[in-house]
Amino acid sequence: MFCSAFPEDYNKDLYKAHTEDLYKGLLVHLDDPSSLIQDAVLVVLKEASHLNPDLLRRQVEDVKQKHREQRSCLYCDELLEFMRQN
């Protein structure tokens, strides 16, 4: 739903800074104490992963060890696996 606003010809190089900020903002909330928030953010990140998968993969790897919630690391792993399969 969220990513339906992005055109099919979305230029990942031109809008890299925007996508980077989007991913960073969402990844912070993947470490939220509420599993409801984490679940919702994971859905959006999966949906947005096609915008710039290499960038998201690097960012997930960077934040994975910084998250305080063990569950957050599992969400990061799930997101990385999702991107490997798609």
PDB file with SEQRES, HELIX, SHEET and CRYST1 records, atoms N, CA, C and O in Angstrom:
SEQRES   1 A   86  MET PHE CYS SER ALA PHE PRO GLU ASP TYR ASN LYS ASP          
SEQRES   2 A   86  LEU TYR LYS ALA HIS THR GLU ASP LEU TYR LYS GLY LEU          
SEQRES   3 A   86  LEU VAL HIS LEU ASP ASP PRO SER SER LEU ILE GLN ASP          
SEQRES   4 A   86  ALA VAL LEU VAL VAL LEU LYS GLU ALA SER HIS LEU ASN          
SEQRES   5 A   86  PRO ASP LEU LEU ARG ARG GLN VAL GLU ASP VAL LYS GLN          
SEQRES   6 A   86  LYS HIS ARG GLU GLN ARG SER CYS LEU TYR CYS ASP GLU          
SEQRES   7 A   86  LEU LEU GLU PHE MET ARG GLN ASN                              
HELIX    1 AA1 PHE A    2  ALA A    5  5                                   4    
HELIX    2 AA2 LYS A   16  HIS A   29  1                                  14    
HELIX    3 AA3 SER A   35  ALA A   48  1                                  14    
HELIX    4 AA4 PRO A   53  LYS A   64  1                                  12    
HELIX    5 AA5 GLN A   70  GLN A   85  1                                  16    
CRYST1    1.000    1.000    1.000  90.00  90.00  90.00 P 1           1          
ATOM      1  N   MET A   1       0.820  -1.189   0.000  1.00  0.00           N  
ATOM      2  CA  MET A   1       0.000   0.000   0.000  1.00  0.00           C  
ATOM      3  C   MET A   1       0.868   1.258   0.000  1.00  0.00           C  
ATOM      4  O   MET A   1       0.702   2.125  -0.858  1.00  0.00           O  
ATOM      5  N   PHE A   2       1.783   1.360   0.949  1.00  0.00           N  
ATOM      6  CA  PHE A   2       2.638   2.539   1.070  1.00  0.00           C  
ATOM      7  C   PHE A   2       3.426   2.788  -0.212  1.00  0.00           C  
ATOM      8  O   PHE A   2       3.491   3.916  -0.700  1.00  0.00           O  
ATOM      9  N   CYS A   3       4.010   1.750  -0.743  1.00  0.00           N  
ATOM     10  CA  CYS A   3       4.891   1.908  -1.905  1.00  0.00           C  
ATOM     11  C   CYS A   3       4.145   2.068  -3.215  1.00  0.00           C  
ATOM     12  O   CYS A   3       4.769   2.310  -4.248  1.00  0.00           O  
ATOM     13  N   SER A   4       2.858   1.942  -3.200  1.00  0.00           N  
ATOM     14  CA  SER A   4       2.107   2.146  -4.436  1.00  0.00           C  
ATOM     15  C   SER A   4       2.193   3.602  -4.893  1.00  0.00           C  
ATOM     16  O   SER A   4       1.876   3.911  -6.042  1.00  0.00           O  
ATOM     17  N   ALA A   5       2.617   4.487  -4.009  1.00  0.00           N  
ATOM     18  CA  ALA A   5       2.779   5.899  -4.370  1.00  0.00           C  
ATOM     19  C   ALA A   5       4.042   6.136  -5.197  1.00  0.00           C  
ATOM     20  O   ALA A   5       4.174   7.178  -5.839  1.00  0.00           O  
ATOM     21  N   PHE A   6       4.965   5.184  -5.186  1.00  0.00           N  
ATOM     22  CA  PHE A   6       6.198   5.332  -5.947  1.00  0.00           C  
ATOM     23  C   PHE A   6       5.971   4.855  -7.378  1.00  0.00           C  
ATOM     24  O   PHE A   6       5.399   3.786  -7.589  1.00  0.00           O  
ATOM     25  N   PRO A   7       6.413   5.637  -8.364  1.00  0.00           N  
ATOM     26  CA  PRO A   7       6.220   5.219  -9.759  1.00  0.00           C  
ATOM     27  C   PRO A   7       7.084   4.011 -10.105  1.00  0.00           C  
ATOM     28  O   PRO A   7       8.094   3.755  -9.450  1.00  0.00           O  
ATOM     29  N   GLU A   8       6.689   3.282 -11.121  1.00  0.00           N  
ATOM     30  CA  GLU A   8       7.456   2.104 -11.539  1.00  0.00           C  
ATOM     31  C   GLU A   8       8.863   2.465 -11.987  1.00  0.00           C  
ATOM     32  O   GLU A   8       9.790   1.669 -11.836  1.00  0.00           O  
ATOM     33  N   ASP A   9       9.023   3.657 -12.536  1.00  0.00           N  
ATOM     34  CA  ASP A   9      10.343   4.075 -13.014  1.00  0.00           C  
ATOM     35  C   ASP A   9      11.109   4.870 -11.950  1.00  0.00           C  
ATOM     36  O   ASP A   9      11.910   5.744 -12.280  1.00  0.00           O  
ATOM     37  N   TYR A  10      10.862   4.566 -10.687  1.00  0.00           N  
ATOM     38  CA  TYR A  10      11.535   5.227  -9.563  1.00  0.00           C  
ATOM     39  C   TYR A  10      13.042   5.118  -9.744  1.00  0.00           C  
ATOM     40  O   TYR A  10      13.580   4.019  -9.878  1.00  0.00           O  
ATOM     41  N   ASN A  11      13.715   6.249  -9.748  1.00  0.00           N  
ATOM     42  CA  ASN A  11      15.160   6.289  -9.977  1.00  0.00           C  
ATOM     43  C   ASN A  11      15.883   6.171  -8.638  1.00  0.00           C  
ATOM     44  O   ASN A  11      15.983   7.140  -7.885  1.00  0.00           O  
ATOM     45  N   LYS A  12      16.384   4.969  -8.351  1.00  0.00           N  
ATOM     46  CA  LYS A  12      16.992   4.721  -7.041  1.00  0.00           C  
ATOM     47  C   LYS A  12      18.277   5.515  -6.837  1.00  0.00           C  
ATOM     48  O   LYS A  12      18.637   5.819  -5.700  1.00  0.00           O  
ATOM     49  N   ASP A  13      18.966   5.851  -7.909  1.00  0.00           N  
ATOM     50  CA  ASP A  13      20.193   6.636  -7.767  1.00  0.00           C  
ATOM     51  C   ASP A  13      19.879   8.109  -7.491  1.00  0.00           C  
ATOM     52  O   ASP A  13      20.501   8.734  -6.632  1.00  0.00           O  
ATOM     53  N   LEU A  14      18.926   8.645  -8.216  1.00  0.00           N  
ATOM     54  CA  LEU A  14      18.553  10.044  -8.048  1.00  0.00           C  
ATOM     55  C   LEU A  14      17.975  10.310  -6.658  1.00  0.00           C  
ATOM     56  O   LEU A  14      18.252  11.345  -6.051  1.00  0.00           O  
ATOM     57  N   TYR A  15      17.175   9.373  -6.160  1.00  0.00           N  
ATOM     58  CA  TYR A  15      16.491   9.562  -4.882  1.00  0.00           C  
ATOM     59  C   TYR A  15      17.123   8.766  -3.739  1.00  0.00           C  
ATOM     60  O   TYR A  15      16.460   8.468  -2.746  1.00  0.00           O  
ATOM     61  N   LYS A  16      18.394   8.428  -3.879  1.00  0.00           N  
ATOM     62  CA  LYS A  16      19.066   7.607  -2.868  1.00  0.00           C  
ATOM     63  C   LYS A  16      18.994   8.238  -1.476  1.00  0.00           C  
ATOM     64  O   LYS A  16      18.726   7.540  -0.498  1.00  0.00           O  
ATOM     65  N   ALA A  17      19.229   9.537  -1.378  1.00  0.00           N  
ATOM     66  CA  ALA A  17      19.209  10.199  -0.066  1.00  0.00           C  
ATOM     67  C   ALA A  17      17.824  10.110   0.574  1.00  0.00           C  
ATOM     68  O   ALA A  17      17.704   9.920   1.784  1.00  0.00           O  
ATOM     69  N   HIS A  18      16.791  10.248  -0.238  1.00  0.00           N  
ATOM     70  CA  HIS A  18      15.424  10.155   0.290  1.00  0.00           C  
ATOM     71  C   HIS A  18      15.129   8.740   0.781  1.00  0.00           C  
ATOM     72  O   HIS A  18      14.555   8.542   1.852  1.00  0.00           O  
ATOM     73  N   THR A  19      15.530   7.775  -0.020  1.00  0.00           N  
ATOM     74  CA  THR A  19      15.289   6.380   0.346  1.00  0.00           C  
ATOM     75  C   THR A  19      16.086   6.016   1.596  1.00  0.00           C  
ATOM     76  O   THR A  19      15.596   5.296   2.466  1.00  0.00           O  
ATOM     77  N   GLU A  20      17.303   6.513   1.675  1.00  0.00           N  
ATOM     78  CA  GLU A  20      18.144   6.256   2.845  1.00  0.00           C  
ATOM     79  C   GLU A  20      17.484   6.791   4.112  1.00  0.00           C  
ATOM     80  O   GLU A  20      17.451   6.104   5.134  1.00  0.00           O  
ATOM     81  N   ASP A  21      16.962   8.004   4.050  1.00  0.00           N  
ATOM     82  CA  ASP A  21      16.267   8.583   5.208  1.00  0.00           C  
ATOM     83  C   ASP A  21      15.010   7.794   5.558  1.00  0.00           C  
ATOM     84  O   ASP A  21      14.710   7.582   6.733  1.00  0.00           O  
ATOM     85  N   LEU A  22      14.289   7.367   4.550  1.00  0.00           N  
ATOM     86  CA  LEU A  22      13.084   6.565   4.772  1.00  0.00           C  
ATOM     87  C   LEU A  22      13.432   5.276   5.511  1.00  0.00           C  
ATOM     88  O   LEU A  22      12.806   4.935   6.514  1.00  0.00           O  
ATOM     89  N   TYR A  23      14.436   4.567   5.004  1.00  0.00           N  
ATOM     90  CA  TYR A  23      14.847   3.310   5.632  1.00  0.00           C  
ATOM     91  C   TYR A  23      15.357   3.537   7.058  1.00  0.00           C  
ATOM     92  O   TYR A  23      15.001   2.793   7.971  1.00  0.00           O  
ATOM     93  N   LYS A  24      16.182   4.553   7.245  1.00  0.00           N  
ATOM     94  CA  LYS A  24      16.728   4.826   8.585  1.00  0.00           C  
ATOM     95  C   LYS A  24      15.611   5.104   9.583  1.00  0.00           C  
ATOM     96  O   LYS A  24      15.621   4.591  10.702  1.00  0.00           O  
ATOM     97  N   GLY A  25      14.655   5.916   9.168  1.00  0.00           N  
ATOM     98  CA  GLY A  25      13.542   6.240  10.056  1.00  0.00           C  
ATOM     99  C   GLY A  25      12.725   5.019  10.430  1.00  0.00           C  
ATOM    100  O   GLY A  25      12.294   4.876  11.575  1.00  0.00           O  
ATOM    101  N   LEU A  26      12.514   4.150   9.473  1.00  0.00           N  
ATOM    102  CA  LEU A  26      11.747   2.935   9.752  1.00  0.00           C  
ATOM    103  C   LEU A  26      12.543   1.946  10.597  1.00  0.00           C  
ATOM    104  O   LEU A  26      11.991   1.312  11.496  1.00  0.00           O  
ATOM    105  N   LEU A  27      13.825   1.813  10.317  1.00  0.00           N  
ATOM    106  CA  LEU A  27      14.643   0.850  11.059  1.00  0.00           C  
ATOM    107  C   LEU A  27      14.739   1.192  12.539  1.00  0.00           C  
ATOM    108  O   LEU A  27      14.864   0.292  13.370  1.00  0.00           O  
ATOM    109  N   VAL A  28      14.683   2.461  12.881  1.00  0.00           N  
ATOM    110  CA  VAL A  28      14.672   2.861  14.294  1.00  0.00           C  
ATOM    111  C   VAL A  28      13.471   2.234  14.991  1.00  0.00           C  
ATOM    112  O   VAL A  28      13.582   1.753  16.119  1.00  0.00           O  
ATOM    113  N   HIS A  29      12.335   2.241  14.325  1.00  0.00           N  
ATOM    114  CA  HIS A  29      11.102   1.734  14.929  1.00  0.00           C  
ATOM    115  C   HIS A  29      11.009   0.212  14.900  1.00  0.00           C  
ATOM    116  O   HIS A  29      10.124  -0.372  15.524  1.00  0.00           O  
ATOM    117  N   LEU A  30      11.916  -0.422  14.178  1.00  0.00           N  
ATOM    118  CA  LEU A  30      11.965  -1.883  14.218  1.00  0.00           C  
ATOM    119  C   LEU A  30      12.475  -2.353  15.582  1.00  0.00           C  
ATOM    120  O   LEU A  30      12.337  -3.526  15.930  1.00  0.00           O  
ATOM    121  N   ASP A  31      13.058  -1.442  16.344  1.00  0.00           N  
ATOM    122  CA  ASP A  31      13.551  -1.744  17.692  1.00  0.00           C  
ATOM    123  C   ASP A  31      12.595  -1.238  18.779  1.00  0.00           C  
ATOM    124  O   ASP A  31      12.970  -1.145  19.947  1.00  0.00           O  
ATOM    125  N   ASP A  32      11.387  -0.921  18.394  1.00  0.00           N  
ATOM    126  CA  ASP A  32      10.392  -0.423  19.343  1.00  0.00           C  
ATOM    127  C   ASP A  32      10.029  -1.521  20.346  1.00  0.00           C  
ATOM    128  O   ASP A  32      10.003  -2.697  19.983  1.00  0.00           O  
ATOM    129  N   PRO A  33       9.752  -1.158  21.593  1.00  0.00           N  
ATOM    130  CA  PRO A  33       9.350  -2.170  22.577  1.00  0.00           C  
ATOM    131  C   PRO A  33       8.013  -2.847  22.242  1.00  0.00           C  
ATOM    132  O   PRO A  33       7.736  -3.949  22.717  1.00  0.00           O  
ATOM    133  N   SER A  34       7.202  -2.193  21.436  1.00  0.00           N  
ATOM    134  CA  SER A  34       5.893  -2.749  21.083  1.00  0.00           C  
ATOM    135  C   SER A  34       6.007  -3.658  19.859  1.00  0.00           C  
ATOM    136  O   SER A  34       6.475  -3.236  18.802  1.00  0.00           O  
ATOM    137  N   SER A  35       5.580  -4.892  20.015  1.00  0.00           N  
ATOM    138  CA  SER A  35       5.610  -5.816  18.879  1.00  0.00           C  
ATOM    139  C   SER A  35       4.627  -5.389  17.788  1.00  0.00           C  
ATOM    140  O   SER A  35       4.822  -5.717  16.618  1.00  0.00           O  
ATOM    141  N   LEU A  36       3.582  -4.665  18.161  1.00  0.00           N  
ATOM    142  CA  LEU A  36       2.640  -4.162  17.152  1.00  0.00           C  
ATOM    143  C   LEU A  36       3.333  -3.176  16.213  1.00  0.00           C  
ATOM    144  O   LEU A  36       3.139  -3.217  14.998  1.00  0.00           O  
ATOM    145  N   ILE A  37       4.135  -2.297  16.789  1.00  0.00           N  
ATOM    146  CA  ILE A  37       4.893  -1.335  15.981  1.00  0.00           C  
ATOM    147  C   ILE A  37       5.911  -2.080  15.126  1.00  0.00           C  
ATOM    148  O   ILE A  37       6.040  -1.812  13.931  1.00  0.00           O  
ATOM    149  N   GLN A  38       6.625  -3.002  15.731  1.00  0.00           N  
ATOM    150  CA  GLN A  38       7.635  -3.764  14.991  1.00  0.00           C  
ATOM    151  C   GLN A  38       7.014  -4.518  13.817  1.00  0.00           C  
ATOM    152  O   GLN A  38       7.562  -4.512  12.714  1.00  0.00           O  
ATOM    153  N   ASP A  39       5.891  -5.155  14.049  1.00  0.00           N  
ATOM    154  CA  ASP A  39       5.222  -5.900  12.978  1.00  0.00           C  
ATOM    155  C   ASP A  39       4.830  -4.980  11.826  1.00  0.00           C  
ATOM    156  O   ASP A  39       5.030  -5.313  10.658  1.00  0.00           O  
ATOM    157  N   ALA A  40       4.275  -3.826  12.163  1.00  0.00           N  
ATOM    158  CA  ALA A  40       3.841  -2.875  11.133  1.00  0.00           C  
ATOM    159  C   ALA A  40       5.032  -2.337  10.346  1.00  0.00           C  
ATOM    160  O   ALA A  40       4.970  -2.210   9.123  1.00  0.00           O  
ATOM    161  N   VAL A  41       6.108  -2.023  11.049  1.00  0.00           N  
ATOM    162  CA  VAL A  41       7.305  -1.499  10.388  1.00  0.00           C  
ATOM    163  C   VAL A  41       7.921  -2.564   9.483  1.00  0.00           C  
ATOM    164  O   VAL A  41       8.381  -2.254   8.384  1.00  0.00           O  
ATOM    165  N   LEU A  42       7.932  -3.797   9.933  1.00  0.00           N  
ATOM    166  CA  LEU A  42       8.482  -4.875   9.115  1.00  0.00           C  
ATOM    167  C   LEU A  42       7.707  -5.014   7.804  1.00  0.00           C  
ATOM    168  O   LEU A  42       8.303  -5.216   6.747  1.00  0.00           O  
ATOM    169  N   VAL A  43       6.403  -4.908   7.874  1.00  0.00           N  
ATOM    170  CA  VAL A  43       5.573  -4.982   6.663  1.00  0.00           C  
ATOM    171  C   VAL A  43       5.957  -3.865   5.692  1.00  0.00           C  
ATOM    172  O   VAL A  43       6.125  -4.105   4.496  1.00  0.00           O  
ATOM    173  N   VAL A  44       6.094  -2.652   6.209  1.00  0.00           N  
ATOM    174  CA  VAL A  44       6.435  -1.511   5.351  1.00  0.00           C  
ATOM    175  C   VAL A  44       7.842  -1.678   4.775  1.00  0.00           C  
ATOM    176  O   VAL A  44       8.064  -1.396   3.598  1.00  0.00           O  
ATOM    177  N   LEU A  45       8.785  -2.129   5.587  1.00  0.00           N  
ATOM    178  CA  LEU A  45      10.145  -2.326   5.086  1.00  0.00           C  
ATOM    179  C   LEU A  45      10.195  -3.393   3.996  1.00  0.00           C  
ATOM    180  O   LEU A  45      10.908  -3.237   3.005  1.00  0.00           O  
ATOM    181  N   LYS A  46       9.453  -4.457   4.173  1.00  0.00           N  
ATOM    182  CA  LYS A  46       9.402  -5.481   3.124  1.00  0.00           C  
ATOM    183  C   LYS A  46       8.829  -4.890   1.841  1.00  0.00           C  
ATOM    184  O   LYS A  46       9.334  -5.132   0.745  1.00  0.00           O  
ATOM    185  N   GLU A  47       7.776  -4.118   2.001  1.00  0.00           N  
ATOM    186  CA  GLU A  47       7.128  -3.501   0.843  1.00  0.00           C  
ATOM    187  C   GLU A  47       8.061  -2.501   0.157  1.00  0.00           C  
ATOM    188  O   GLU A  47       8.057  -2.385  -1.069  1.00  0.00           O  
ATOM    189  N   ALA A  48       8.856  -1.783   0.944  1.00  0.00           N  
ATOM    190  CA  ALA A  48       9.741  -0.749   0.401  1.00  0.00           C  
ATOM    191  C   ALA A  48      11.113  -1.288   0.004  1.00  0.00           C  
ATOM    192  O   ALA A  48      11.934  -0.548  -0.538  1.00  0.00           O  
ATOM    193  N   SER A  49      11.362  -2.542   0.261  1.00  0.00           N  
ATOM    194  CA  SER A  49      12.698  -3.092   0.006  1.00  0.00           C  
ATOM    195  C   SER A  49      13.085  -3.054  -1.467  1.00  0.00           C  
ATOM    196  O   SER A  49      14.271  -3.002  -1.792  1.00  0.00           O  
ATOM    197  N   HIS A  50      12.114  -3.078  -2.349  1.00  0.00           N  
ATOM    198  CA  HIS A  50      12.423  -3.081  -3.781  1.00  0.00           C  
ATOM    199  C   HIS A  50      12.929  -1.726  -4.283  1.00  0.00           C  
ATOM    200  O   HIS A  50      13.499  -1.648  -5.372  1.00  0.00           O  
ATOM    201  N   LEU A  51      12.727  -0.664  -3.507  1.00  0.00           N  
ATOM    202  CA  LEU A  51      13.155   0.662  -3.952  1.00  0.00           C  
ATOM    203  C   LEU A  51      14.671   0.735  -4.117  1.00  0.00           C  
ATOM    204  O   LEU A  51      15.171   1.292  -5.094  1.00  0.00           O  
ATOM    205  N   ASN A  52      15.393   0.171  -3.158  1.00  0.00           N  
ATOM    206  CA  ASN A  52      16.857   0.137  -3.230  1.00  0.00           C  
ATOM    207  C   ASN A  52      17.342  -0.988  -2.305  1.00  0.00           C  
ATOM    208  O   ASN A  52      17.809  -0.724  -1.197  1.00  0.00           O  
ATOM    209  N   PRO A  53      17.231  -2.230  -2.760  1.00  0.00           N  
ATOM    210  CA  PRO A  53      17.529  -3.370  -1.895  1.00  0.00           C  
ATOM    211  C   PRO A  53      18.957  -3.398  -1.352  1.00  0.00           C  
ATOM    212  O   PRO A  53      19.172  -3.782  -0.202  1.00  0.00           O  
ATOM    213  N   ASP A  54      19.923  -2.999  -2.157  1.00  0.00           N  
ATOM    214  CA  ASP A  54      21.315  -3.008  -1.679  1.00  0.00           C  
ATOM    215  C   ASP A  54      21.506  -2.025  -0.530  1.00  0.00           C  
ATOM    216  O   ASP A  54      22.177  -2.329   0.456  1.00  0.00           O  
ATOM    217  N   LEU A  55      20.918  -0.863  -0.665  1.00  0.00           N  
ATOM    218  CA  LEU A  55      20.997   0.151   0.386  1.00  0.00           C  
ATOM    219  C   LEU A  55      20.337  -0.346   1.666  1.00  0.00           C  
ATOM    220  O   LEU A  55      20.904  -0.213   2.750  1.00  0.00           O  
ATOM    221  N   LEU A  56      19.153  -0.913   1.546  1.00  0.00           N  
ATOM    222  CA  LEU A  56      18.450  -1.412   2.727  1.00  0.00           C  
ATOM    223  C   LEU A  56      19.232  -2.545   3.383  1.00  0.00           C  
ATOM    224  O   LEU A  56      19.334  -2.601   4.608  1.00  0.00           O  
ATOM    225  N   ARG A  57      19.775  -3.433   2.587  1.00  0.00           N  
ATOM    226  CA  ARG A  57      20.553  -4.549   3.126  1.00  0.00           C  
ATOM    227  C   ARG A  57      21.723  -4.024   3.970  1.00  0.00           C  
ATOM    228  O   ARG A  57      21.965  -4.511   5.074  1.00  0.00           O  
ATOM    229  N   ARG A  58      22.439  -3.037   3.446  1.00  0.00           N  
ATOM    230  CA  ARG A  58      23.567  -2.455   4.194  1.00  0.00           C  
ATOM    231  C   ARG A  58      23.089  -1.799   5.488  1.00  0.00           C  
ATOM    232  O   ARG A  58      23.715  -1.950   6.537  1.00  0.00           O  
ATOM    233  N   GLN A  59      21.984  -1.079   5.406  1.00  0.00           N  
ATOM    234  CA  GLN A  59      21.481  -0.398   6.599  1.00  0.00           C  
ATOM    235  C   GLN A  59      21.008  -1.393   7.655  1.00  0.00           C  
ATOM    236  O   GLN A  59      21.227  -1.183   8.848  1.00  0.00           O  
ATOM    237  N   VAL A  60      20.370  -2.458   7.227  1.00  0.00           N  
ATOM    238  CA  VAL A  60      19.914  -3.475   8.183  1.00  0.00           C  
ATOM    239  C   VAL A  60      21.117  -4.103   8.877  1.00  0.00           C  
ATOM    240  O   VAL A  60      21.111  -4.287  10.094  1.00  0.00           O  
ATOM    241  N   GLU A  61      22.134  -4.429   8.112  1.00  0.00           N  
ATOM    242  CA  GLU A  61      23.344  -5.015   8.702  1.00  0.00           C  
ATOM    243  C   GLU A  61      23.990  -4.048   9.695  1.00  0.00           C  
ATOM    244  O   GLU A  61      24.505  -4.471  10.730  1.00  0.00           O  
ATOM    245  N   ASP A  62      23.962  -2.757   9.383  1.00  0.00           N  
ATOM    246  CA  ASP A  62      24.551  -1.747  10.273  1.00  0.00           C  
ATOM    247  C   ASP A  62      23.804  -1.618  11.593  1.00  0.00           C  
ATOM    248  O   ASP A  62      24.425  -1.490  12.647  1.00  0.00           O  
ATOM    249  N   VAL A  63      22.473  -1.651  11.542  1.00  0.00           N  
ATOM    250  CA  VAL A  63      21.693  -1.410  12.764  1.00  0.00           C  
ATOM    251  C   VAL A  63      21.400  -2.675  13.554  1.00  0.00           C  
ATOM    252  O   VAL A  63      21.060  -2.610  14.735  1.00  0.00           O  
ATOM    253  N   LYS A  64      21.528  -3.801  12.919  1.00  0.00           N  
ATOM    254  CA  LYS A  64      21.140  -5.062  13.563  1.00  0.00           C  
ATOM    255  C   LYS A  64      21.809  -5.244  14.926  1.00  0.00           C  
ATOM    256  O   LYS A  64      21.152  -5.636  15.890  1.00  0.00           O  
ATOM    257  N   GLN A  65      23.077  -4.969  15.009  1.00  0.00           N  
ATOM    258  CA  GLN A  65      23.804  -5.164  16.267  1.00  0.00           C  
ATOM    259  C   GLN A  65      23.570  -4.033  17.267  1.00  0.00           C  
ATOM    260  O   GLN A  65      23.906  -4.163  18.444  1.00  0.00           O  
ATOM    261  N   LYS A  66      23.001  -2.939  16.808  1.00  0.00           N  
ATOM    262  CA  LYS A  66      22.744  -1.798  17.690  1.00  0.00           C  
ATOM    263  C   LYS A  66      21.389  -1.895  18.382  1.00  0.00           C  
ATOM    264  O   LYS A  66      21.157  -1.226  19.389  1.00  0.00           O  
ATOM    265  N   HIS A  67      20.507  -2.713  17.856  1.00  0.00           N  
ATOM    266  CA  HIS A  67      19.174  -2.835  18.447  1.00  0.00           C  
ATOM    267  C   HIS A  67      19.263  -3.506  19.810  1.00  0.00           C  
ATOM    268  O   HIS A  67      20.018  -4.458  20.005  1.00  0.00           O  
ATOM    269  N   ARG A  68      18.489  -2.998  20.734  1.00  0.00           N  
ATOM    270  CA  ARG A  68      18.547  -3.511  22.112  1.00  0.00           C  
ATOM    271  C   ARG A  68      17.614  -4.690  22.326  1.00  0.00           C  
ATOM    272  O   ARG A  68      17.858  -5.526  23.197  1.00  0.00           O  
ATOM    273  N   GLU A  69      16.562  -4.764  21.550  1.00  0.00           N  
ATOM    274  CA  GLU A  69      15.585  -5.843  21.684  1.00  0.00           C  
ATOM    275  C   GLU A  69      16.058  -7.070  20.893  1.00  0.00           C  
ATOM    276  O   GLU A  69      16.357  -6.955  19.705  1.00  0.00           O  
ATOM    277  N   GLN A  70      16.127  -8.219  21.528  1.00  0.00           N  
ATOM    278  CA  GLN A  70      16.509  -9.454  20.833  1.00  0.00           C  
ATOM    279  C   GLN A  70      15.552  -9.732  19.676  1.00  0.00           C  
ATOM    280  O   GLN A  70      15.954 -10.198  18.610  1.00  0.00           O  
ATOM    281  N   ARG A  71      14.295  -9.438  19.913  1.00  0.00           N  
ATOM    282  CA  ARG A  71      13.270  -9.643  18.890  1.00  0.00           C  
ATOM    283  C   ARG A  71      13.584  -8.814  17.641  1.00  0.00           C  
ATOM    284  O   ARG A  71      13.277  -9.226  16.523  1.00  0.00           O  
ATOM    285  N   SER A  72      14.196  -7.643  17.842  1.00  0.00           N  
ATOM    286  CA  SER A  72      14.546  -6.774  16.716  1.00  0.00           C  
ATOM    287  C   SER A  72      15.537  -7.449  15.780  1.00  0.00           C  
ATOM    288  O   SER A  72      15.439  -7.311  14.561  1.00  0.00           O  
ATOM    289  N   CYS A  73      16.485  -8.171  16.343  1.00  0.00           N  
ATOM    290  CA  CYS A  73      17.458  -8.892  15.515  1.00  0.00           C  
ATOM    291  C   CYS A  73      16.764  -9.958  14.677  1.00  0.00           C  
ATOM    292  O   CYS A  73      17.138 -10.200  13.529  1.00  0.00           O  
ATOM    293  N   LEU A  74      15.765 -10.584  15.252  1.00  0.00           N  
ATOM    294  CA  LEU A  74      15.003 -11.584  14.500  1.00  0.00           C  
ATOM    295  C   LEU A  74      14.241 -10.938  13.348  1.00  0.00           C  
ATOM    296  O   LEU A  74      14.155 -11.501  12.257  1.00  0.00           O  
ATOM    297  N   TYR A  75      13.692  -9.755  13.597  1.00  0.00           N  
ATOM    298  CA  TYR A  75      13.007  -9.022  12.530  1.00  0.00           C  
ATOM    299  C   TYR A  75      14.000  -8.635  11.431  1.00  0.00           C  
ATOM    300  O   TYR A  75      13.680  -8.717  10.245  1.00  0.00           O  
ATOM    301  N   CYS A  76      15.188  -8.218  11.824  1.00  0.00           N  
ATOM    302  CA  CYS A  76      16.225  -7.877  10.838  1.00  0.00           C  
ATOM    303  C   CYS A  76      16.572  -9.103   9.997  1.00  0.00           C  
ATOM    304  O   CYS A  76      16.683  -9.016   8.774  1.00  0.00           O  
ATOM    305  N   ASP A  77      16.742 -10.235  10.656  1.00  0.00           N  
ATOM    306  CA  ASP A  77      17.042 -11.473   9.932  1.00  0.00           C  
ATOM    307  C   ASP A  77      15.905 -11.846   8.982  1.00  0.00           C  
ATOM    308  O   ASP A  77      16.143 -12.275   7.853  1.00  0.00           O  
ATOM    309  N   GLU A  78      14.685 -11.682   9.443  1.00  0.00           N  
ATOM    310  CA  GLU A  78      13.529 -11.989   8.598  1.00  0.00           C  
ATOM    311  C   GLU A  78      13.497 -11.080   7.373  1.00  0.00           C  
ATOM    312  O   GLU A  78      13.205 -11.533   6.266  1.00  0.00           O  
ATOM    313  N   LEU A  79      13.796  -9.807   7.571  1.00  0.00           N  
ATOM    314  CA  LEU A  79      13.817  -8.856   6.460  1.00  0.00           C  
ATOM    315  C   LEU A  79      14.925  -9.207   5.468  1.00  0.00           C  
ATOM    316  O   LEU A  79      14.705  -9.178   4.258  1.00  0.00           O  
ATOM    317  N   LEU A  80      16.102  -9.535   5.971  1.00  0.00           N  
ATOM    318  CA  LEU A  80      17.211  -9.914   5.092  1.00  0.00           C  
ATOM    319  C   LEU A  80      16.873 -11.175   4.296  1.00  0.00           C  
ATOM    320  O   LEU A  80      17.179 -11.267   3.107  1.00  0.00           O  
ATOM    321  N   GLU A  81      16.252 -12.131   4.949  1.00  0.00           N  
ATOM    322  CA  GLU A  81      15.852 -13.360   4.258  1.00  0.00           C  
ATOM    323  C   GLU A  81      14.792 -13.064   3.197  1.00  0.00           C  
ATOM    324  O   GLU A  81      14.842 -13.610   2.095  1.00  0.00           O  
ATOM    325  N   PHE A  82      13.852 -12.213   3.526  1.00  0.00           N  
ATOM    326  CA  PHE A  82      12.826 -11.808   2.563  1.00  0.00           C  
ATOM    327  C   PHE A  82      13.477 -11.204   1.321  1.00  0.00           C  
ATOM    328  O   PHE A  82      13.085 -11.512   0.195  1.00  0.00           O  
ATOM    329  N   MET A  83      14.468 -10.347   1.530  1.00  0.00           N  
ATOM    330  CA  MET A  83      15.131  -9.699   0.393  1.00  0.00           C  
ATOM    331  C   MET A  83      15.950 -10.699  -0.421  1.00  0.00           C  
ATOM    332  O   MET A  83      16.056 -10.563  -1.640  1.00  0.00           O  
ATOM    333  N   ARG A  84      16.520 -11.686   0.229  1.00  0.00           N  
ATOM    334  CA  ARG A  84      17.272 -12.717  -0.506  1.00  0.00           C  
ATOM    335  C   ARG A  84      16.350 -13.522  -1.422  1.00  0.00           C  
ATOM    336  O   ARG A  84      16.743 -13.932  -2.514  1.00  0.00           O  
ATOM    337  N   GLN A  85      15.136 -13.735  -0.964  1.00  0.00           N  
ATOM    338  CA  GLN A  85      14.192 -14.556  -1.726  1.00  0.00           C  
ATOM    339  C   GLN A  85      13.470 -13.779  -2.823  1.00  0.00           C  
ATOM    340  O   GLN A  85      12.885 -14.378  -3.725  1.00  0.00           O  
ATOM    341  N   ASN A  86      13.506 -12.470  -2.750  1.00  0.00           N  
ATOM    342  CA  ASN A  86      12.768 -11.653  -3.737  1.00  0.00           C  
ATOM    343  C   ASN A  86      13.679 -10.873  -4.641  1.00  0.00           C  
ATOM    344  O   ASN A  86      13.208 -10.146  -5.515  1.00  0.00           O  
TER     345      ASN A  86                                                      
END                                                                             
